Amino acid sequence: MAGVCLFGSLPAKAGARLQAWEFDTGQNRLVFSTESGVEPQVSWLSDPQRLVIDLPGILTESALGDRFVGGAVAAVRVTQADAQTTRMVLEINPGYSLDPRQVKVWGLTSQQWVVQLPGSTPTAPDDGLAMPDFSKAARPRPLAVVGAEPLPPLISRNQVSTVAVRATATVLRGVQTTAEGFFIPTAGAAPQVHVYRTRDASQARQIVIDLLDAAIAPGLTPEALPQGRYGIHRWSINQFATAPPAIRMTLTLDGFSPDWQITPLASGGIWVTPIGVAPNQIAAPPTTVVLPVLNPVATSPPSQSRPPAAAVPAPVVASTPTPSPAARGQVLVMLDPGHGGVDPGAVGIGGLQEKGVVLAVAQHTAAALQAQGIAVQMTRQSDQTVDLQPRADMATAARATVFVSIHANAVNMQRPEVNGLETYYYSDAGQVLAAALQRQVLGTMAMNDRGVRQARFLVLRRTAMPAALIEIGFVTGAIDAPKLRDPRWQAQMGQSIAQGILNYLGSQP
């Protein structure tokens, strides 16, 4: 396999270009951006050591070409691999040893990507880096996890620029994300606001909010501003020492973002609310999903007469059909997003529906498992109605190795204090799986532990393989409901469940 597609619904437009790239030697990190959504394909070559990043559908320019870096990465080379693919090659200095299994690649958006290299260690010239064994696709391998977080930390795209100004009538305190949109709290007099709509150099829509006789509160940082919420790609807040002092807020919108209404309040503060759609209905592409680094078919060392970038072989794509996972004796995970179609499942705070949340989480779980070479099937791929017995029948027919059903919990709407994670099993084998899931999710997500319990749910009783049902939080919970609604939290939960499944599989003979 040459790569994993995360943004199938967002193909790069014909002729879209690589806009910019930068390698930060201090952070050992490559950041690059493209004109439109792209699906990077990442591979590792060991002789010599190179990390290869192919960008299908993306073109490049000579101005963005080769650059010597230094340190662990000797050079970054950018070339056109073919008429429709840009190739970025990170050439690792022979004096350093990097473990490719610790390389992490993730999307801030479908157009902005990060390649994070691990800490590198110098090696003697005659030391070699052992090639990691990626040949056994069914063997579970750890997901890329940083510390206690299931996802690498985001790089802030936001900007806050301050200068010293005299006392002003209004002070801007920050930006808060709410269920209605965004609220900009202010202190002092009601803000004097002017609003403009424009586009930046790449034709992205922008909303400009000027606040007159206003100053930015001390201590406001870019990290305190919303990160990629509701289709706002970037917040920029700049202070100007005019007379009187003024603040310019610039909201750069993603392509899927609606227009926004700006409403100053006489009592102080500004509401920023979407026009024609509820915030929780603003569809966003999945982001912050870790991509795998793959080991392509072994190749001979590159010819010394050819430039290193051109010597990188093209990814190998199988041309013949392959047997099913069960026929190959491969591990197969059956994921079961609960409810769907005419059955919304539990309905909680703000009309939050269980069926949509668990489908999103299951899709993230599937992507994370597939990135580790694990075959996955799902009882439903979309908002469709599926009865309980057919779900168990699908797992039996597929001869699944394990069955994991994903649900969200609920109690009376008058009990918002009830929050937390529960995992259920029926058989002894299911208890081991349920415990592995509960332990992993609690280890990476901040949640109340409501325990592992035995239950007689049909999908647990009618499945022959180890089976567990995980309740990922309460749609009626004051703490859980906002998290369940958050796409980034859904991605984190999906990866945590995937890691729990991998932990269980790795513990079995």
C-alpha positions in Angstrom: 0.0 0.0 0.0 1.4 3.4 -1.0 -0.6 5.7 1.2 -3.9 6.3 3.1 -6.6 8.7 1.8 -8.1 10.8 4.5 -9.8 13.4 2.4 -11.5 11.5 -0.4 -14.3 14.1 -0.6 -11.7 16.9 -1.0 -9.6 16.1 -4.1 -7.0 18.6 -5.1 -8.2 20.7 -8.0 -6.3 20.3 -11.3 -3.2 22.4 -11.3 -3.4 23.1 -7.6 0.1 24.1 -6.4 2.4 23.7 -3.4 2.2 27.1 -1.8 5.0 27.1 0.7 7.0 24.8 2.9 9.4 25.4 5.8 11.6 23.1 7.9 12.2 24.1 11.5 15.5 22.6 12.6 14.8 23.5 16.2 11.6 21.5 16.2 12.7 18.9 13.7 9.4 19.7 11.9 8.3 20.2 8.3 5.2 22.3 7.6 3.8 22.7 4.1 0.6 24.1 2.6 -1.2 23.6 -0.8 -3.8 25.5 -2.7 -6.4 22.9 -2.2 -7.0 19.7 -0.3 -4.4 16.9 -0.7 -3.9 13.4 0.5 -0.2 12.9 1.3 1.3 9.5 0.7 4.3 9.0 3.0 7.0 6.3 2.7 10.4 5.5 4.2 13.6 4.3 2.4 16.6 3.1 4.2 19.5 3.1 1.7 20.2 5.9 2.0 17.7 7.1 4.7 15.0 9.2 3.1 11.4 10.2 4.0 9.3 10.6 0.9 6.1 12.6 0.8 4.1 12.4 -2.4 1.3 15.0 -3.0 -1.1 13.7 -5.7 -2.8 16.4 -7.8 -0.3 19.1 -6.7 2.2 20.9 -8.9 5.3 22.7 -7.8 7.6 25.5 -8.9 11.3 25.8 -9.2 11.3 28.5 -6.5 10.2 25.9 -4.0 12.9 23.4 -4.9 15.9 22.0 -3.2 17.2 23.5 0.1 20.1 22.4 2.3 18.9 22.2 6.0 21.6 20.8 8.3 21.3 18.7 11.5 19.4 15.5 11.2 18.0 16.5 7.8 20.8 17.2 5.3 18.4 18.6 2.7 14.8 18.8 1.6 14.3 18.3 -2.2 11.1 19.2 -4.0 10.5 17.9 -7.5 7.7 16.9 -9.9 7.5 13.1 -9.6 5.1 13.0 -12.6 2.8 15.4 -14.4 0.3 15.5 -11.4 2.4 14.7 -8.3 4.8 16.8 -6.3 7.4 14.8 -4.3 9.1 16.1 -1.2 12.2 14.1 -0.1 13.8 14.6 3.3 17.3 13.3 3.1 18.5 12.2 6.5 22.1 13.0 7.4 24.2 9.7 7.4 25.5 10.7 10.8 22.1 10.5 12.4 19.7 7.6 13.1 16.0 8.1 13.0 13.3 5.5 13.8 10.7 5.9 11.0 8.0 4.4 13.3 8.2 7.5 15.4 7.6 9.9 12.5 4.2 11.5 12.7 2.3 13.2 9.8 -0.9 15.0 10.4 -3.2 17.5 8.9 -4.1 20.8 10.5 -6.5 21.1 7.6 -6.7 19.3 4.3 -4.4 22.0 2.9 -1.9 22.4 5.7 0.2 19.4 6.9 2.9 18.8 9.4 5.7 16.2 9.3 7.2 15.8 12.8 10.5 13.9 13.0 11.5 12.3 16.4 14.5 13.2 18.3 17.6 12.0 16.4 20.8 10.5 17.8 24.2 10.6 16.2 25.6 7.3 15.0 29.0 6.0 14.1 29.6 6.0 10.3 29.5 2.2 10.1 26.3 1.9 12.1 23.2 1.0 10.1 19.5 1.7 10.8 17.6 -1.6 10.9 14.7 -1.6 8.5 11.4 -1.8 10.6 9.4 -4.9 9.8 6.2 -3.7 8.1 5.7 -6.9 6.2 3.2 -8.5 8.6 0.2 -6.3 8.0 -1.9 -8.2 10.5 0.4 -7.5 13.4 -0.8 -4.6 15.6 1.6 -1.7 15.8 1.3 1.2 18.3 -0.4 4.3 17.0 1.6 7.5 17.0 0.9 8.9 20.4 2.6 11.9 22.1 2.7 11.7 25.9 -0.8 11.2 27.2 -2.4 12.8 24.2 -3.8 10.6 21.4 -2.9 13.2 18.8 0.1 15.4 18.2 -0.3 19.0 19.4 -1.7 21.5 17.0 0.4 24.4 15.7 -1.5 27.6 16.3 -2.4 29.3 13.0 -3.7 32.3 14.8 -2.0 35.6 15.4 -2.1 38.3 18.1 0.0 41.4 17.6 0.1 44.1 20.3 1.7 47.5 20.7 1.7 50.0 23.6 -1.3 52.3 23.5 -2.9 54.8 25.8 -6.0 54.0 27.9 -9.0 53.2 25.7 -12.7 53.1 26.2 -13.0 49.4 25.3 -10.8 46.4 26.1 -11.0 43.2 24.1 -10.6 40.1 26.3 -10.5 37.3 23.8 -12.8 35.0 21.8 -15.0 32.3 23.2 -16.6 29.3 21.4 -20.2 28.7 22.2 -23.1 26.5 20.9 -24.4 29.6 19.1 -21.1 30.6 17.4 -18.4 32.8 18.9 -18.6 35.5 21.6 -16.0 38.2 21.9 -16.1 39.6 25.5 -15.2 43.2 26.1 -14.8 45.4 29.1 -15.6 49.1 29.4 -17.7 51.0 26.9 -19.8 49.2 24.2 -17.5 48.5 21.3 -17.6 50.7 18.2 -17.5 48.3 15.3 -17.0 48.5 11.5 -17.3 45.3 9.4 -15.9 44.6 6.0 -15.8 41.5 3.7 -12.9 40.8 1.5 -10.5 38.1 0.2 -6.8 37.4 0.9 -4.1 36.8 -1.7 -5.2 33.2 -2.2 -8.8 34.3 -2.6 -9.9 32.9 0.7 -12.9 34.8 2.1 -12.2 37.1 5.1 -14.3 39.1 7.5 -12.6 42.2 8.9 -13.9 43.6 12.2 -12.5 47.0 13.2 -12.9 48.1 16.9 -12.3 51.8 17.5 -10.9 53.3 20.7 -10.1 49.7 21.8 -7.1 47.8 23.2 -6.2 44.1 23.4 -6.2 42.8 27.0 -2.7 41.9 28.3 -1.8 38.3 28.1 -4.0 37.3 25.2 -2.1 34.7 23.1 -2.8 33.0 19.7 -3.3 29.7 21.5 -6.2 31.2 23.5 -8.2 31.7 20.3 -10.4 29.0 18.7 -8.5 26.5 16.6 -10.3 25.6 13.4 -13.9 25.8 14.8 -17.0 26.2 12.8 -15.2 26.8 9.5 -13.1 29.7 10.8 -9.6 28.7 9.6 -7.6 31.6 11.3 -8.1 34.4 13.7 -5.8 37.4 13.5 -6.0 40.2 16.1 -3.8 43.3 15.6 -3.4 46.4 17.7 -2.8 49.8 16.0 -1.5 52.9 17.8 -3.8 55.2 15.9 -5.7 58.1 17.4 -7.7 56.8 19.0 -6.2 53.3 19.2 -7.9 50.6 17.1 -8.0 46.8 16.8 -8.4 44.9 13.6 -9.8 41.4 13.8 -9.5 39.3 10.6 -11.4 36.0 10.3 -10.2 33.9 7.4 -12.9 31.4 6.4 -12.5 27.8 5.2 -14.2 27.0 1.9 -17.1 25.2 3.7 -17.8 28.1 6.1 -21.1 30.0 5.9 -21.2 33.8 6.1 -21.3 35.3 9.6 -23.3 38.0 11.3 -21.4 40.4 13.5 -23.6 41.8 16.4 -22.2 44.3 18.9 -24.1 44.4 22.2 -24.9 47.6 24.1 -24.0 45.9 27.3 -20.6 44.9 26.0 -19.2 42.1 23.8 -19.8 41.0 20.2 -21.6 38.0 18.9 -20.3 36.3 15.8 -23.0 33.9 14.6 -23.4 31.9 11.3 -26.1 32.9 8.8 -28.6 30.3 7.7 -27.2 27.3 9.6 -26.6 26.1 13.2 -22.9 26.0 14.3 -23.1 22.2 14.9 -24.4 21.7 11.3 -21.3 23.3 9.7 -19.7 20.3 8.1 -15.9 20.3 8.3 -13.5 17.8 6.7 -11.7 15.6 9.3 -8.5 17.1 10.5 -5.7 16.3 12.9 -5.6 12.6 11.8 -2.2 10.9 12.0 -1.1 9.3 8.7 1.1 6.2 8.7 4.6 6.1 7.4 4.9 3.2 5.1 7.8 1.1 3.9 7.7 0.6 0.2 8.9 -2.6 -1.6 12.7 -2.9 -1.1 14.7 -1.3 -3.9 18.3 -1.2 -4.9 20.5 1.7 -3.9 20.1 4.7 -6.1 22.5 5.3 -8.9 25.1 7.8 -8.0 24.7 9.5 -11.4 21.1 10.5 -10.7 19.9 13.2 -8.3 18.7 11.8 -5.0 15.1 13.1 -5.5 14.7 11.4 -8.9 16.1 8.1 -7.5 13.1 7.6 -5.2 11.0 4.9 -6.7 7.3 5.5 -7.4 4.9 3.7 -5.0 4.0 0.2 -6.0 0.3 -0.4 -6.5 -1.0 -4.0 -6.7 -2.7 -4.7 -10.0 -4.3 -8.0 -9.2 -7.3 -8.6 -6.8 -6.5 -9.8 -3.3 -8.5 -12.3 -1.2 -10.7 -11.2 1.7 -9.1 -10.6 5.1 -10.7 -13.7 6.6 -9.5 -15.8 3.7 -5.9 -14.6 4.3 -6.2 -15.3 8.0 -5.7 -11.6 8.7 -7.0 -9.8 11.7 -10.4 -8.2 11.0 -12.1 -5.7 13.3 -15.9 -5.3 12.9 -16.9 -1.8 14.1 -20.6 -1.2 14.9 -21.7 2.5 15.1 -25.0 2.2 17.1 -28.4 3.3 15.8 -28.7 5.3 12.6 -31.4 6.1 10.0 -34.8 6.4 11.5 -33.3 5.6 15.0 -31.4 8.6 16.3 -30.4 6.9 19.5 -30.1 9.0 22.6 -30.9 12.7 22.1 -29.3 15.1 24.5 -28.4 18.7 25.2 -29.0 21.0 22.3 -30.6 18.2 20.3 -27.3 16.3 20.1 -28.0 12.9 18.5 -26.1 9.7 19.4 -26.2 8.3 15.9 -24.1 11.0 14.3 -21.5 11.2 17.0 -20.8 7.5 17.1 -20.6 7.2 13.3 -18.0 10.0 13.3 -16.0 8.3 16.1 -16.2 4.9 14.3 -14.9 6.4 11.1 -11.9 7.8 12.9 -11.4 4.4 14.6 -11.5 2.6 11.3 -9.0 5.0 9.7 -6.6 4.6 12.6 -6.7 0.8 12.5 -6.4 0.7 8.7 -3.3 3.0 9.0 -1.8 0.2 11.1 -2.5 -2.5 8.6 -5.6 -3.9 10.3 -8.6 -4.8 8.1 -11.9 -3.1 9.2 -15.5 -3.5 8.3 -18.4 -1.4 9.6 -22.0 -2.4 10.2 -23.1 0.9 8.7 -21.1 3.5 6.7 -23.6 6.3 6.7 -26.9 7.4 8.4 -28.8 4.2 7.6 -31.1 2.0 9.5 -29.7 -1.4 10.6 -31.4 -3.8 13.0 -29.6 -5.4 15.9 -29.5 -9.0 14.6 -28.0 -8.1 11.2 -25.2 -6.4 13.0 -24.2 -9.6 14.8 -24.8 -11.6 11.6 -22.4 -9.3 9.6 -19.6 -10.0 12.2 -20.3 -13.8 12.0 -20.3 -13.9 8.2 -17.1 -11.9 8.0 -15.4 -14.1 10.6 -14.3 -11.0 12.4 -11.5 -11.3 15.0 -13.2 -8.8 17.4 -16.5 -6.9 17.4 -16.7 -3.4 19.0 -20.0 -1.5 19.2 -19.8 2.2 19.8 -22.6 4.1 21.6 -23.2 7.3 23.5 -25.1 7.2 26.8 -28.0 9.2 28.2 -30.0 9.8 31.4 -32.8 12.1 32.3 -32.1 15.7 31.1 -32.5 16.8 34.7 -29.3 14.9 35.6 -26.5 16.9 33.7 -24.1 15.9 36.5 -23.9 12.3 35.2 -20.9 12.0 32.9 -18.3 9.4 32.0 -17.2 6.3 30.2 -18.7 2.8 30.5 -17.7 -0.4 28.6 -19.8 -3.6 28.5 -19.1 -7.3 27.8 -21.0 -10.6 27.9 -18.4 -13.4 27.6 -15.1 -13.9 29.4 -13.2 -13.1 26.2 -15.3 -10.0 25.8 -14.4 -8.9 29.3 -10.7 -8.8 28.4 -11.4 -6.7 25.3 -13.7 -4.3 27.2 -11.1 -3.8 29.9 -8.5 -3.0 27.3 -10.8 -0.4 25.7 -11.7 1.2 29.1 -8.1 1.3 30.2 -6.8 2.9 27.0 -9.5 5.6 26.7 -9.2 6.6 30.3 -5.5 6.8 29.9 -5.7 9.3 27.0 -9.0 11.1 27.5 -10.0 13.1 30.5 -13.2 11.3 31.5 -15.0 10.0 34.6 -14.6 6.2 35.0 -17.9 4.5 35.3 -16.5 1.0 35.0 -16.5 -2.2 33.0 -19.8 -4.1 33.3 -21.4 -7.3 32.1 -24.6 -6.9 30.1 -26.9 -9.0 27.9 -27.0 -6.7 24.9 -28.0 -8.6 21.8 -24.9 -7.6 19.8 -22.8 -9.0 22.7 -24.7 -12.3 23.1 -25.2 -13.1 19.4 -21.5 -12.7 18.4 -19.1 -15.6 18.5 -15.9 -13.6 18.7 -14.8 -11.4 21.6 -17.2 -8.4 21.7 -17.5 -5.2 23.7 -19.9 -2.2 23.7 -18.4 1.1 24.7 -20.5 4.1 25.8 -18.2 7.1 25.0 -20.0 9.6 27.2 -23.4 11.1 28.0 -25.2 13.3 25.4 -27.2 14.6 28.5 -24.0 15.3 30.5 -22.9 18.9 31.1 -19.3 17.9 30.7 -19.6 15.1 28.1 -22.1 16.7 25.6 -19.8 19.6 24.4 -17.0 17.1 23.9 -19.2 14.7 22.0 -20.1 17.5 19.7 -16.5 18.5 19.0 -15.0 17.0 15.8 -11.5 17.1 17.2 -12.6 15.3 20.4 -14.4 12.7 18.1 -11.1 12.1 16.3 -9.2 11.7 19.6 -11.8 9.2 20.9 -11.7 7.3 17.6 -7.9 6.9 17.9 -8.1 6.0 21.6 -10.6 3.2 20.8 -8.3 2.0 18.0 -5.3 1.9 20.3 -7.4 -0.1 22.8 -8.2 -2.6 20.2 -4.5 -2.8 19.1 -3.5 -3.3 22.8 -6.0 -6.2 23.1 -4.9 -7.8 19.8 -1.2 -7.5 20.8 -1.9 -9.3 24.1 -3.5 -12.3 22.4 -1.4 -15.4 21.3 
